[in-house]
Amino acid sequence: MRGATVTEMLDLEAWVAWIRSLDTGWLFLLILLFVVAVVVLWSSGLKSDKTRESKYD
């Protein structure tokens, strides 16, 4: 999407077509990246909650 305008970048149909054109292996890796990021953020949030509780006990 080199040289695309803002409206072209926000075009949902173009993004769906691009995702459908990906190989299933690449699609799996792309989804895995976001899953790992969510798990890391979630676990760091749990750790900070536990340290906050232990300081005030």
N, C-alpha and C positions, 0 to 999 in steps of 0.2 A: 504494500500500500504506500509505496514511496511517492511523495508529491500529492497525497490525498488532502482534500479540504476537510474542515471540521465536520461538515454535514456528511461527508462520505465516511469519516471515521465513526460516526454515530449511527450509521445505517445497519440496523439489526439483521436485515436480510443478507447483507454482504458478509457479516460475521458468521452467520449460520452456514452460508455457502462455503466459507473458508474452513470452518470446523469440520464440515462434512467432507471436504476434500483431503483432510489429513488422514494419514495412515493410522490404523487402530493402535499401533504401538506408540506412536507419537502422542496420540490423544490420551492414552493411558498415562504417559509420563507427564503430560501437561496437567491432568487432573491430580495426579499424585503430588505434584509440586504444591498445589493449593491445599491438599489434605494435610501434608506434612506441616505447612505453615500454620494452619488452624490448630493442629495438635500442639505445636510448640507454643503458640500464644496461649492456648488454654492451660497447658501445664505450668507455664510461668505465672499465669494468674493464680493458679491453685497454690503454688509455692509462696507467692507474696501474701496470700490470705493466711496461710499457716504461720508465717513469720510475724505477721501483724498480730495474730491472736496470741502467740507465745510471748510476745514482749509485754503484754498487758495482763498476763495471768498472775 
